[in-house]
Amino acid sequence: MRELGVVLNAVGDEVSGDTDEEYLRAPSWPDVVTVAGRLARVMVANDLQELAALHNAEPSTGTRQATQG
């Protein structure tokens, strides 16, 4: 996350305005895409590990039990 902030700030320093088009045309924008892509892979991997841990920790019966009230 910190690295993404650094490259986003670099792009912010390169643009004179605050439009999406200016950010996308900035010379450092490919760095933002690269860092964001790496971060997304890490986040997905972490989520998958957490889901696997939850799945392995709680045995599933395959059915839901209805609550009676």
PDB file of N, CA, C, O and CB in Angstrom:
ATOM      1  N   MET A   1       0.831  -1.183   0.000  1.00  0.00           N
ATOM      2  CA  MET A   1       0.000   0.000   0.000  1.00  0.00           C
ATOM      3  C   MET A   1       0.875   1.247   0.000  1.00  0.00           C
ATOM      4  O   MET A   1       0.584   2.234  -0.676  1.00  0.00           O
ATOM      5  CB  MET A   1      -0.945  -0.002   1.207  1.00  0.00           C
ATOM      6  N   ARG A   2       1.939   1.179   0.764  1.00  0.00           N
ATOM      7  CA  ARG A   2       2.824   2.341   0.845  1.00  0.00           C
ATOM      8  C   ARG A   2       3.425   2.652  -0.522  1.00  0.00           C
ATOM      9  O   ARG A   2       3.493   3.814  -0.925  1.00  0.00           O
ATOM     10  CB  ARG A   2       3.941   2.099   1.876  1.00  0.00           C
ATOM     11  N   GLU A   3       3.862   1.612  -1.234  1.00  0.00           N
ATOM     12  CA  GLU A   3       4.457   1.810  -2.558  1.00  0.00           C
ATOM     13  C   GLU A   3       3.440   2.389  -3.538  1.00  0.00           C
ATOM     14  O   GLU A   3       3.790   3.220  -4.377  1.00  0.00           O
ATOM     15  CB  GLU A   3       5.010   0.484  -3.097  1.00  0.00           C
ATOM     16  N   LEU A   4       2.197   1.961  -3.439  1.00  0.00           N
ATOM     17  CA  LEU A   4       1.151   2.512  -4.300  1.00  0.00           C
ATOM     18  C   LEU A   4       0.966   4.000  -4.014  1.00  0.00           C
ATOM     19  O   LEU A   4       0.803   4.799  -4.936  1.00  0.00           O
ATOM     20  CB  LEU A   4      -0.183   1.754  -4.097  1.00  0.00           C
ATOM     21  N   GLY A   5       0.991   4.361  -2.759  1.00  0.00           N
ATOM     22  CA  GLY A   5       0.885   5.779  -2.406  1.00  0.00           C
ATOM     23  C   GLY A   5       2.025   6.601  -2.980  1.00  0.00           C
ATOM     24  O   GLY A   5       1.824   7.728  -3.433  1.00  0.00           O
ATOM     25  N   VAL A   6       3.224   6.030  -2.960  1.00  0.00           N
ATOM     26  CA  VAL A   6       4.396   6.733  -3.492  1.00  0.00           C
ATOM     27  C   VAL A   6       4.240   6.997  -4.984  1.00  0.00           C
ATOM     28  O   VAL A   6       4.469   8.115  -5.446  1.00  0.00           O
ATOM     29  CB  VAL A   6       5.676   5.921  -3.231  1.00  0.00           C
ATOM     30  N   VAL A   7       3.850   5.969  -5.741  1.00  0.00           N
ATOM     31  CA  VAL A   7       3.734   6.169  -7.186  1.00  0.00           C
ATOM     32  C   VAL A   7       2.544   7.051  -7.546  1.00  0.00           C
ATOM     33  O   VAL A   7       2.602   7.801  -8.521  1.00  0.00           O
ATOM     34  CB  VAL A   7       3.611   4.827  -7.892  1.00  0.00           C
ATOM     35  N   LEU A   8       1.469   6.971  -6.772  1.00  0.00           N
ATOM     36  CA  LEU A   8       0.340   7.871  -7.010  1.00  0.00           C
ATOM     37  C   LEU A   8       0.733   9.320  -6.740  1.00  0.00           C
ATOM     38  O   LEU A   8       0.342  10.221  -7.482  1.00  0.00           O
ATOM     39  CB  LEU A   8      -0.858   7.475  -6.132  1.00  0.00           C
ATOM     40  N   ASN A   9       1.497   9.541  -5.691  1.00  0.00           N
ATOM     41  CA  ASN A   9       1.960  10.897  -5.406  1.00  0.00           C
ATOM     42  C   ASN A   9       2.879  11.409  -6.502  1.00  0.00           C
ATOM     43  O   ASN A   9       2.842  12.591  -6.844  1.00  0.00           O
ATOM     44  CB  ASN A   9       2.676  10.943  -4.064  1.00  0.00           C
ATOM     45  N   ALA A  10       3.703  10.528  -7.052  1.00  0.00           N
ATOM     46  CA  ALA A  10       4.587  10.926  -8.156  1.00  0.00           C
ATOM     47  C   ALA A  10       3.765  11.374  -9.358  1.00  0.00           C
ATOM     48  O   ALA A  10       4.090  12.376  -9.994  1.00  0.00           O
ATOM     49  CB  ALA A  10       5.525   9.762  -8.554  1.00  0.00           C
ATOM     50  N   VAL A  11       2.717  10.646  -9.666  1.00  0.00           N
ATOM     51  CA  VAL A  11       1.844  11.037 -10.772  1.00  0.00           C
ATOM     52  C   VAL A  11       1.175  12.370 -10.457  1.00  0.00           C
ATOM     53  O   VAL A  11       1.057  13.231 -11.330  1.00  0.00           O
ATOM     54  CB  VAL A  11       0.780   9.946 -11.045  1.00  0.00           C
ATOM     55  N   GLY A  12       0.740  12.541  -9.222  1.00  0.00           N
ATOM     56  CA  GLY A  12       0.119  13.803  -8.828  1.00  0.00           C
ATOM     57  C   GLY A  12       1.045  14.993  -9.010  1.00  0.00           C
ATOM     58  O   GLY A  12       0.603  16.101  -9.318  1.00  0.00           O
ATOM     59  N   ASP A  13       2.327  14.752  -8.817  1.00  0.00           N
ATOM     60  CA  ASP A  13       3.311  15.816  -9.022  1.00  0.00           C
ATOM     61  C   ASP A  13       3.520  16.120 -10.504  1.00  0.00           C
ATOM     62  O   ASP A  13       3.948  17.221 -10.849  1.00  0.00           O
ATOM     63  CB  ASP A  13       4.639  15.431  -8.382  1.00  0.00           C
ATOM     64  N   GLU A  14       3.229  15.177 -11.370  1.00  0.00           N
ATOM     65  CA  GLU A  14       3.445  15.350 -12.801  1.00  0.00           C
ATOM     66  C   GLU A  14       2.299  16.050 -13.517  1.00  0.00           C
ATOM     67  O   GLU A  14       2.494  16.643 -14.578  1.00  0.00           O
ATOM     68  CB  GLU A  14       3.674  14.023 -13.431  1.00  0.00           C
ATOM     69  N   VAL A  15       1.112  15.983 -12.941  1.00  0.00           N
ATOM     70  CA  VAL A  15      -0.056  16.558 -13.625  1.00  0.00           C
ATOM     71  C   VAL A  15      -0.360  17.943 -13.079  1.00  0.00           C
ATOM     72  O   VAL A  15      -0.129  18.235 -11.906  1.00  0.00           O
ATOM     73  CB  VAL A  15      -1.289  15.642 -13.467  1.00  0.00           C
ATOM     74  N   SER A  16      -0.886  18.791 -13.961  1.00  0.00           N
ATOM     75  CA  SER A  16      -1.197  20.155 -13.532  1.00  0.00           C
ATOM     76  C   SER A  16      -2.628  20.280 -13.025  1.00  0.00           C
ATOM     77  O   SER A  16      -2.935  21.170 -12.231  1.00  0.00           O
ATOM     78  CB  SER A  16      -0.970  21.128 -14.678  1.00  0.00           C
ATOM     79  N   GLY A  17      -3.496  19.397 -13.481  1.00  0.00           N
ATOM     80  CA  GLY A  17      -4.892  19.446 -13.061  1.00  0.00           C
ATOM     81  C   GLY A  17      -5.250  18.240 -12.225  1.00  0.00           C
ATOM     82  O   GLY A  17      -4.388  17.581 -11.643  1.00  0.00           O
ATOM     83  N   ASP A  18      -6.531  17.967 -12.178  1.00  0.00           N
ATOM     84  CA  ASP A  18      -6.993  16.861 -11.338  1.00  0.00           C
ATOM     85  C   ASP A  18      -8.000  15.995 -12.088  1.00  0.00           C
ATOM     86  O   ASP A  18      -8.939  15.463 -11.494  1.00  0.00           O
ATOM     87  CB  ASP A  18      -7.619  17.396 -10.040  1.00  0.00           C
ATOM     88  N   THR A  19      -7.797  15.858 -13.399  1.00  0.00           N
ATOM     89  CA  THR A  19      -8.737  15.037 -14.163  1.00  0.00           C
ATOM     90  C   THR A  19      -8.173  13.633 -14.359  1.00  0.00           C
ATOM     91  O   THR A  19      -6.961  13.422 -14.320  1.00  0.00           O
ATOM     92  CB  THR A  19      -9.045  15.688 -15.531  1.00  0.00           C
ATOM     93  N   ASP A  20      -9.059  12.699 -14.566  1.00  0.00           N
ATOM     94  CA  ASP A  20      -8.644  11.313 -14.825  1.00  0.00           C
ATOM     95  C   ASP A  20      -7.747  11.241 -16.057  1.00  0.00           C
ATOM     96  O   ASP A  20      -6.749  10.521 -16.073  1.00  0.00           O
ATOM     97  CB  ASP A  20      -9.877  10.403 -15.013  1.00  0.00           C
ATOM     98  N   GLU A  21      -8.116  11.995 -17.083  1.00  0.00           N
ATOM     99  CA  GLU A  21      -7.352  11.957 -18.332  1.00  0.00           C
ATOM    100  C   GLU A  21      -5.904  12.376 -18.100  1.00  0.00           C
ATOM    101  O   GLU A  21      -4.988  11.774 -18.660  1.00  0.00           O
ATOM    102  CB  GLU A  21      -8.001  12.865 -19.384  1.00  0.00           C
ATOM    103  N   GLU A  22      -5.693  13.397 -17.285  1.00  0.00           N
ATOM    104  CA  GLU A  22      -4.323  13.845 -17.011  1.00  0.00           C
ATOM    105  C   GLU A  22      -3.534  12.770 -16.266  1.00  0.00           C
ATOM    106  O   GLU A  22      -2.367  12.522 -16.571  1.00  0.00           O
ATOM    107  CB  GLU A  22      -4.338  15.148 -16.195  1.00  0.00           C
ATOM    108  N   TYR A  23      -4.168  12.148 -15.304  1.00  0.00           N
ATOM    109  CA  TYR A  23      -3.483  11.079 -14.559  1.00  0.00           C
ATOM    110  C   TYR A  23      -3.117   9.923 -15.481  1.00  0.00           C
ATOM    111  O   TYR A  23      -2.010   9.390 -15.406  1.00  0.00           O
ATOM    112  CB  TYR A  23      -4.368  10.569 -13.403  1.00  0.00           C
ATOM    113  N   LEU A  24      -4.050   9.535 -16.353  1.00  0.00           N
ATOM    114  CA  LEU A  24      -3.809   8.407 -17.243  1.00  0.00           C
ATOM    115  C   LEU A  24      -2.720   8.693 -18.275  1.00  0.00           C
ATOM    116  O   LEU A  24      -2.083   7.765 -18.774  1.00  0.00           O
ATOM    117  CB  LEU A  24      -5.088   8.032 -17.948  1.00  0.00           C
ATOM    118  N   ARG A  25      -2.503   9.956 -18.594  1.00  0.00           N
ATOM    119  CA  ARG A  25      -1.476  10.338 -19.578  1.00  0.00           C
ATOM    120  C   ARG A  25      -0.129  10.670 -18.933  1.00  0.00           C
ATOM    121  O   ARG A  25       0.845  10.918 -19.644  1.00  0.00           O
ATOM    122  CB  ARG A  25      -1.954  11.534 -20.385  1.00  0.00           C
ATOM    123  N   ALA A  26      -0.058  10.678 -17.622  1.00  0.00           N
ATOM    124  CA  ALA A  26       1.190  11.031 -16.931  1.00  0.00           C
ATOM    125  C   ALA A  26       2.270   9.991 -17.229  1.00  0.00           C
ATOM    126  O   ALA A  26       1.975   8.801 -17.339  1.00  0.00           O
ATOM    127  CB  ALA A  26       0.958  11.143 -15.399  1.00  0.00           C
ATOM    128  N   PRO A  27       3.511  10.438 -17.358  1.00  0.00           N
ATOM    129  CA  PRO A  27       4.603   9.507 -17.652  1.00  0.00           C
ATOM    130  C   PRO A  27       4.759   8.373 -16.624  1.00  0.00           C
ATOM    131  O   PRO A  27       5.191   7.274 -16.974  1.00  0.00           O
ATOM    132  CB  PRO A  27       5.891  10.272 -17.739  1.00  0.00           C
ATOM    133  N   SER A  28       4.414   8.638 -15.376  1.00  0.00           N
ATOM    134  CA  SER A  28       4.571   7.619 -14.328  1.00  0.00           C
ATOM    135  C   SER A  28       3.349   6.729 -14.154  1.00  0.00           C
ATOM    136  O   SER A  28       3.354   5.845 -13.298  1.00  0.00           O
ATOM    137  CB  SER A  28       4.882   8.284 -13.020  1.00  0.00           C
ATOM    138  N   TRP A  29       2.294   6.942 -14.951  1.00  0.00           N
ATOM    139  CA  TRP A  29       1.076   6.140 -14.767  1.00  0.00           C
ATOM    140  C   TRP A  29       1.329   4.641 -14.917  1.00  0.00           C
ATOM    141  O   TRP A  29       0.744   3.868 -14.159  1.00  0.00           O
ATOM    142  CB  TRP A  29       0.017   6.575 -15.765  1.00  0.00           C
ATOM    143  N   PRO A  30       2.171   4.185 -15.854  1.00  0.00           N
ATOM    144  CA  PRO A  30       2.439   2.740 -15.933  1.00  0.00           C
ATOM    145  C   PRO A  30       3.006   2.166 -14.629  1.00  0.00           C
ATOM    146  O   PRO A  30       2.787   0.994 -14.324  1.00  0.00           O
ATOM    147  CB  PRO A  30       3.409   2.460 -17.070  1.00  0.00           C
ATOM    148  N   ASP A  31       3.729   2.982 -13.864  1.00  0.00           N
ATOM    149  CA  ASP A  31       4.221   2.519 -12.557  1.00  0.00           C
ATOM    150  C   ASP A  31       3.055   2.260 -11.601  1.00  0.00           C
ATOM    151  O   ASP A  31       3.074   1.299 -10.831  1.00  0.00           O
ATOM    152  CB  ASP A  31       5.191   3.558 -11.943  1.00  0.00           C
ATOM    153  N   VAL A  32       2.046   3.121 -11.659  1.00  0.00           N
ATOM    154  CA  VAL A  32       0.863   2.940 -10.810  1.00  0.00           C
ATOM    155  C   VAL A  32       0.174   1.626 -11.159  1.00  0.00           C
ATOM    156  O   VAL A  32      -0.212   0.865 -10.272  1.00  0.00           O
ATOM    157  CB  VAL A  32      -0.123   4.129 -10.971  1.00  0.00           C
ATOM    158  N   VAL A  33       0.024   1.366 -12.454  1.00  0.00           N
ATOM    159  CA  VAL A  33      -0.635   0.141 -12.900  1.00  0.00           C
ATOM    160  C   VAL A  33       0.151  -1.087 -12.443  1.00  0.00           C
ATOM    161  O   VAL A  33      -0.435  -2.070 -11.991  1.00  0.00           O
ATOM    162  CB  VAL A  33      -0.789   0.138 -14.434  1.00  0.00           C
ATOM    163  N   THR A  34       1.466  -1.029 -12.558  1.00  0.00           N
ATOM    164  CA  THR A  34       2.312  -2.154 -12.152  1.00  0.00           C
ATOM    165  C   THR A  34       2.196  -2.424 -10.659  1.00  0.00           C
ATOM    166  O   THR A  34       2.003  -3.568 -10.248  1.00  0.00           O
ATOM    167  CB  THR A  34       3.769  -1.884 -12.518  1.00  0.00           C
ATOM    168  N   VAL A  35       2.311  -1.387  -9.852  1.00  0.00           N
ATOM    169  CA  VAL A  35       2.244  -1.556  -8.396  1.00  0.00           C
ATOM    170  C   VAL A  35       0.845  -2.001  -7.978  1.00  0.00           C
ATOM    171  O   VAL A  35       0.706  -2.868  -7.115  1.00  0.00           O
ATOM    172  CB  VAL A  35       2.626  -0.241  -7.676  1.00  0.00           C
ATOM    173  N   ALA A  36      -0.182  -1.425  -8.573  1.00  0.00           N
ATOM    174  CA  ALA A  36      -1.557  -1.809  -8.231  1.00  0.00           C
ATOM    175  C   ALA A  36      -1.818  -3.272  -8.598  1.00  0.00           C
ATOM    176  O   ALA A  36      -2.510  -3.979  -7.865  1.00  0.00           O
ATOM    177  CB  ALA A  36      -2.570  -0.891  -8.952  1.00  0.00           C
ATOM    178  N   GLY A  37      -1.275  -3.721  -9.714  1.00  0.00           N
ATOM    179  CA  GLY A  37      -1.438  -5.119 -10.108  1.00  0.00           C
ATOM    180  C   GLY A  37      -0.785  -6.069  -9.120  1.00  0.00           C
ATOM    181  O   GLY A  37      -1.363  -7.094  -8.760  1.00  0.00           O
ATOM    182  N   ARG A  38       0.434  -5.723  -8.678  1.00  0.00           N
ATOM    183  CA  ARG A  38       1.108  -6.565  -7.669  1.00  0.00           C
ATOM    184  C   ARG A  38       0.314  -6.581  -6.366  1.00  0.00           C
ATOM    185  O   ARG A  38       0.152  -7.630  -5.741  1.00  0.00           O
ATOM    186  CB  ARG A  38       2.550  -6.057  -7.404  1.00  0.00           C
ATOM    187  N   LEU A  39      -0.174  -5.422  -5.965  1.00  0.00           N
ATOM    188  CA  LEU A  39      -0.946  -5.332  -4.728  1.00  0.00           C
ATOM    189  C   LEU A  39      -2.227  -6.157  -4.827  1.00  0.00           C
ATOM    190  O   LEU A  39      -2.611  -6.831  -3.871  1.00  0.00           O
ATOM    191  CB  LEU A  39      -1.281  -3.867  -4.410  1.00  0.00           C
ATOM    192  N   ALA A  40      -2.876  -6.105  -5.969  1.00  0.00           N
ATOM    193  CA  ALA A  40      -4.108  -6.884  -6.149  1.00  0.00           C
ATOM    194  C   ALA A  40      -3.828  -8.377  -6.023  1.00  0.00           C
ATOM    195  O   ALA A  40      -4.606  -9.103  -5.405  1.00  0.00           O
ATOM    196  CB  ALA A  40      -4.745  -6.579  -7.518  1.00  0.00           C
ATOM    197  N   ARG A  41      -2.725  -8.840  -6.604  1.00  0.00           N
ATOM    198  CA  ARG A  41      -2.379 -10.272  -6.502  1.00  0.00           C
ATOM    199  C   ARG A  41      -2.131 -10.663  -5.051  1.00  0.00           C
ATOM    200  O   ARG A  41      -2.567 -11.726  -4.610  1.00  0.00           O
ATOM    201  CB  ARG A  41      -1.130 -10.597  -7.356  1.00  0.00           C
ATOM    202  N   VAL A  42      -1.439  -9.816  -4.314  1.00  0.00           N
ATOM    203  CA  VAL A  42      -1.160 -10.108  -2.901  1.00  0.00           C
ATOM    204  C   VAL A  42      -2.467 -10.161  -2.108  1.00  0.00           C
ATOM    205  O   VAL A  42      -2.666 -11.056  -1.287  1.00  0.00           O
ATOM    206  CB  VAL A  42      -0.204  -9.040  -2.296  1.00  0.00           C
ATOM    207  N   MET A  43      -3.352  -9.201  -2.359  1.00  0.00           N
ATOM    208  CA  MET A  43      -4.613  -9.156  -1.626  1.00  0.00           C
ATOM    209  C   MET A  43      -5.480 -10.381  -1.925  1.00  0.00           C
ATOM    210  O   MET A  43      -6.088 -10.946  -1.015  1.00  0.00           O
ATOM    211  CB  MET A  43      -5.377  -7.878  -1.973  1.00  0.00           C
ATOM    212  N   VAL A  44      -5.538 -10.793  -3.189  1.00  0.00           N
ATOM    213  CA  VAL A  44      -6.323 -11.973  -3.551  1.00  0.00           C
ATOM    214  C   VAL A  44      -5.721 -13.218  -2.909  1.00  0.00           C
ATOM    215  O   VAL A  44      -6.449 -14.059  -2.381  1.00  0.00           O
ATOM    216  CB  VAL A  44      -6.391 -12.137  -5.089  1.00  0.00           C
ATOM    217  N   ALA A  45      -4.402 -13.339  -2.950  1.00  0.00           N
ATOM    218  CA  ALA A  45      -3.746 -14.497  -2.342  1.00  0.00           C
ATOM    219  C   ALA A  45      -4.031 -14.550  -0.844  1.00  0.00           C
ATOM    220  O   ALA A  45      -4.311 -15.618  -0.299  1.00  0.00           O
ATOM    221  CB  ALA A  45      -2.227 -14.453  -2.593  1.00  0.00           C
ATOM    222  N   ASN A  46      -3.962 -13.409  -0.185  1.00  0.00           N
ATOM    223  CA  ASN A  46      -4.249 -13.370   1.250  1.00  0.00           C
ATOM    224  C   ASN A  46      -5.694 -13.750   1.533  1.00  0.00           C
ATOM    225  O   ASN A  46      -5.968 -14.488   2.479  1.00  0.00           O
ATOM    226  CB  ASN A  46      -3.956 -11.981   1.816  1.00  0.00           C
ATOM    227  N   ASP A  47      -6.622 -13.252   0.718  1.00  0.00           N
ATOM    228  CA  ASP A  47      -8.025 -13.609   0.900  1.00  0.00           C
ATOM    229  C   ASP A  47      -8.246 -15.102   0.707  1.00  0.00           C
ATOM    230  O   ASP A  47      -8.977 -15.726   1.475  1.00  0.00           O
ATOM    231  CB  ASP A  47      -8.901 -12.823  -0.067  1.00  0.00           C
ATOM    232  N   LEU A  48      -7.620 -15.676  -0.312  1.00  0.00           N
ATOM    233  CA  LEU A  48      -7.773 -17.110  -0.554  1.00  0.00           C
ATOM    234  C   LEU A  48      -7.206 -17.933   0.594  1.00  0.00           C
ATOM    235  O   LEU A  48      -7.789 -18.947   0.977  1.00  0.00           O
ATOM    236  CB  LEU A  48      -7.092 -17.502  -1.860  1.00  0.00           C
ATOM    237  N   GLN A  49      -6.079 -17.510   1.144  1.00  0.00           N
ATOM    238  CA  GLN A  49      -5.497 -18.217   2.291  1.00  0.00           C
ATOM    239  C   GLN A  49      -6.433 -18.148   3.487  1.00  0.00           C
ATOM    240  O   GLN A  49      -6.613 -19.141   4.192  1.00  0.00           O
ATOM    241  CB  GLN A  49      -4.122 -17.625   2.658  1.00  0.00           C
ATOM    242  N   GLU A  50      -7.033 -16.980   3.721  1.00  0.00           N
ATOM    243  CA  GLU A  50      -7.961 -16.848   4.850  1.00  0.00           C
ATOM    244  C   GLU A  50      -9.203 -17.711   4.644  1.00  0.00           C
ATOM    245  O   GLU A  50      -9.682 -18.354   5.578  1.00  0.00           O
ATOM    246  CB  GLU A  50      -8.368 -15.378   5.041  1.00  0.00           C
ATOM    247  N   LEU A  51      -9.720 -17.723   3.421  1.00  0.00           N
ATOM    248  CA  LEU A  51     -10.890 -18.564   3.146  1.00  0.00           C
ATOM    249  C   LEU A  51     -10.563 -20.040   3.329  1.00  0.00           C
ATOM    250  O   LEU A  51     -11.370 -20.792   3.876  1.00  0.00           O
ATOM    251  CB  LEU A  51     -11.405 -18.315   1.725  1.00  0.00           C
ATOM    252  N   ALA A  52      -9.398 -20.454   2.879  1.00  0.00           N
ATOM    253  CA  ALA A  52      -8.995 -21.854   3.043  1.00  0.00           C
ATOM    254  C   ALA A  52      -8.851 -22.196   4.511  1.00  0.00           C
ATOM    255  O   ALA A  52      -9.253 -23.279   4.937  1.00  0.00           O
ATOM    256  CB  ALA A  52      -7.678 -22.132   2.305  1.00  0.00           C
ATOM    257  N   ALA A  53      -8.282 -21.286   5.293  1.00  0.00           N
ATOM    258  CA  ALA A  53      -8.127 -21.527   6.726  1.00  0.00           C
ATOM    259  C   ALA A  53      -9.486 -21.647   7.398  1.00  0.00           C
ATOM    260  O   ALA A  53      -9.678 -22.514   8.250  1.00  0.00           O
ATOM    261  CB  ALA A  53      -7.310 -20.403   7.378  1.00  0.00           C
ATOM    262  N   LEU A  54     -10.424 -20.795   7.028  1.00  0.00           N
ATOM    263  CA  LEU A  54     -11.774 -20.880   7.601  1.00  0.00           C
ATOM    264  C   LEU A  54     -12.448 -22.189   7.203  1.00  0.00           C
ATOM    265  O   LEU A  54     -13.092 -22.841   8.025  1.00  0.00           O
ATOM    266  CB  LEU A  54     -12.631 -19.684   7.145  1.00  0.00           C
ATOM    267  N   HIS A  55     -12.297 -22.557   5.960  1.00  0.00           N
ATOM    268  CA  HIS A  55     -12.913 -23.789   5.471  1.00  0.00           C
ATOM    269  C   HIS A  55     -12.347 -25.004   6.200  1.00  0.00           C
ATOM    270  O   HIS A  55     -13.096 -25.911   6.563  1.00  0.00           O
ATOM    271  CB  HIS A  55     -12.699 -23.934   3.955  1.00  0.00           C
ATOM    272  N   ASN A  56     -11.056 -25.028   6.415  1.00  0.00           N
ATOM    273  CA  ASN A  56     -10.414 -26.162   7.071  1.00  0.00           C
ATOM    274  C   ASN A  56     -10.653 -26.172   8.576  1.00  0.00           C
ATOM    275  O   ASN A  56     -10.553 -27.228   9.201  1.00  0.00           O
ATOM    276  CB  ASN A  56      -8.930 -26.147   6.791  1.00  0.00           C
ATOM    277  N   ALA A  57     -10.963 -25.036   9.169  1.00  0.00           N
ATOM    278  CA  ALA A  57     -11.149 -24.952  10.619  1.00  0.00           C
ATOM    279  C   ALA A  57     -12.535 -25.404  11.058  1.00  0.00           C
ATOM    280  O   ALA A  57     -12.692 -25.909  12.170  1.00  0.00           O
ATOM    281  CB  ALA A  57     -10.907 -23.536  11.089  1.00  0.00           C
ATOM    282  N   GLU A  58     -13.532 -25.232  10.217  1.00  0.00           N
ATOM    283  CA  GLU A  58     -14.902 -25.554  10.603  1.00  0.00           C
ATOM    284  C   GLU A  58     -15.453 -26.628   9.667  1.00  0.00           C
ATOM    285  O   GLU A  58     -15.696 -26.368   8.489  1.00  0.00           O
ATOM    286  CB  GLU A  58     -15.799 -24.284  10.575  1.00  0.00           C
ATOM    287  N   PRO A  59     -15.644 -27.811  10.189  1.00  0.00           N
ATOM    288  CA  PRO A  59     -16.218 -28.868   9.349  1.00  0.00           C
ATOM    289  C   PRO A  59     -17.613 -28.474   8.872  1.00  0.00           C
ATOM    290  O   PRO A  59     -18.416 -27.946   9.641  1.00  0.00           O
ATOM    291  CB  PRO A  59     -16.275 -30.204  10.120  1.00  0.00           C
ATOM    292  N   SER A  60     -17.885 -28.730   7.629  1.00  0.00           N
ATOM    293  CA  SER A  60     -19.180 -28.387   7.054  1.00  0.00           C
ATOM    294  C   SER A  60     -20.035 -29.645   6.958  1.00  0.00           C
ATOM    295  O   SER A  60     -19.548 -30.722   6.612  1.00  0.00           O
ATOM    296  CB  SER A  60     -19.013 -27.727   5.659  1.00  0.00           C
ATOM    297  N   THR A  61     -21.299 -29.488   7.266  1.00  0.00           N
ATOM    298  CA  THR A  61     -22.218 -30.618   7.142  1.00  0.00           C
ATOM    299  C   THR A  61     -22.839 -30.677   5.761  1.00  0.00           C
ATOM    300  O   THR A  61     -23.445 -31.678   5.379  1.00  0.00           O
ATOM    301  CB  THR A  61     -23.308 -30.533   8.196  1.00  0.00           C
ATOM    302  N   GLY A  62     -22.681 -29.588   5.012  1.00  0.00           N
ATOM    303  CA  GLY A  62     -23.259 -29.554   3.687  1.00  0.00           C
ATOM    304  C   GLY A  62     -24.707 -29.105   3.665  1.00  0.00           C
ATOM    305  O   GLY A  62     -25.264 -28.873   2.592  1.00  0.00           O
ATOM    306  N   THR A  63     -25.321 -28.980   4.819  1.00  0.00           N
ATOM    307  CA  THR A  63     -26.700 -28.517   4.901  1.00  0.00           C
ATOM    308  C   THR A  63     -26.797 -27.433   5.951  1.00  0.00           C
ATOM    309  O   THR A  63     -25.990 -27.357   6.877  1.00  0.00           O
ATOM    310  CB  THR A  63     -27.663 -29.679   5.225  1.00  0.00           C
ATOM    311  N   ARG A  64     -27.796 -26.608   5.786  1.00  0.00           N
ATOM    312  CA  ARG A  64     -28.050 -25.582   6.792  1.00  0.00           C
ATOM    313  C   ARG A  64     -29.148 -26.071   7.725  1.00  0.00           C
ATOM    314  O   ARG A  64     -30.124 -26.691   7.305  1.00  0.00           O
ATOM    315  CB  ARG A  64     -28.445 -24.228   6.129  1.00  0.00           C
ATOM    316  N   GLN A  65     -28.958 -25.776   8.983  1.00  0.00           N
ATOM    317  CA  GLN A  65     -29.976 -26.160   9.942  1.00  0.00           C
ATOM    318  C   GLN A  65     -30.897 -24.961  10.160  1.00  0.00           C
ATOM    319  O   GLN A  65     -30.441 -23.838  10.377  1.00  0.00           O
ATOM    320  CB  GLN A  65     -29.338 -26.641  11.285  1.00  0.00           C
ATOM    321  N   ALA A  66     -32.185 -25.223  10.099  1.00  0.00           N
ATOM    322  CA  ALA A  66     -33.170 -24.167  10.322  1.00  0.00           C
ATOM    323  C   ALA A  66     -33.267 -23.909  11.815  1.00  0.00           C
ATOM    324  O   ALA A  66     -33.212 -24.829  12.631  1.00  0.00           O
ATOM    325  CB  ALA A  66     -34.561 -24.550   9.730  1.00  0.00           C
ATOM    326  N   THR A  67     -33.414 -22.646  12.148  1.00  0.00           N
ATOM    327  CA  THR A  67     -33.607 -22.297  13.558  1.00  0.00           C
ATOM    328  C   THR A  67     -35.086 -22.258  13.854  1.00  0.00           C
ATOM    329  O   THR A  67     -35.894 -21.790  13.053  1.00  0.00           O
ATOM    330  CB  THR A  67     -32.945 -20.939  13.902  1.00  0.00           C
ATOM    331  N   GLN A  68     -35.413 -22.753  15.005  1.00  0.00           N
ATOM    332  CA  GLN A  68     -36.810 -22.728  15.427  1.00  0.00           C
ATOM    333  C   GLN A  68     -36.972 -21.695  16.504  1.00  0.00           C
ATOM    334  O   GLN A  68     -36.137 -21.570  17.400  1.00  0.00           O
ATOM    335  CB  GLN A  68     -37.278 -24.110  15.923  1.00  0.00           C
ATOM    336  N   GLY A  69     -38.042 -20.963  16.413  1.00  0.00           N
ATOM    337  CA  GLY A  69     -38.215 -19.915  17.403  1.00  0.00           C
ATOM    338  C   GLY A  69     -39.566 -19.792  17.913  1.00  0.00           C
ATOM    339  O   GLY A  69     -39.831 -18.936  18.758  1.00  0.00           O
TER     340      GLY A  69
END
